Amino acid sequence: MNIRQCCGFGLGLLGTWFMWQVGVGLAHFIHSTYNVTIPAALMDPAVTLRISSALAAFLAGLAALTERKGGAWLAGLSTFMFACVALGVLQGRHDISVWRDDYLSLSILTILFLALVVLRRNSDEIDQPMHDPVEAS
């Protein structure tokens, strides 16, 4: 297992963790609020972005783990969506205990995304044969 596949495995675990957090949060929210239905709770932009980000992180991890193309850019999309959610929480001027976990998760997600992009570029550069410009003339 190479480093790129390890990053993919980490992304898959992080996506699963995000999905679990969204599910538990929704269950608590719906249980404590009697007038809210599941479709109404799912239409909240923050919840939709979190679910989409978790799904994209899981699929990016799966793509990177199986050496498919596009995994790094799915991870980038997931990072962007999760950053929008984290910035929304910070904009609410909540206590640090509310947004600290989101920013730690965002930093891990960003590191894994950048690792996938950099490692992909390095492997592409190594795979390409060297051409001598003098011989091409």
Secondary structure by P-SEA (a helix, b strand, c coil): ccaaaaaaaaaaaaaaaaaaaaaaaaaaaaaacccccaaaaaacaaaaaaaaaaaaaaaaaaaaaacccaaaaaaaaaaaaaaaaaaaaaaacccccccaaaaaaaaaaaaaaaaaaaaaaaaaaaabbbbbccccc
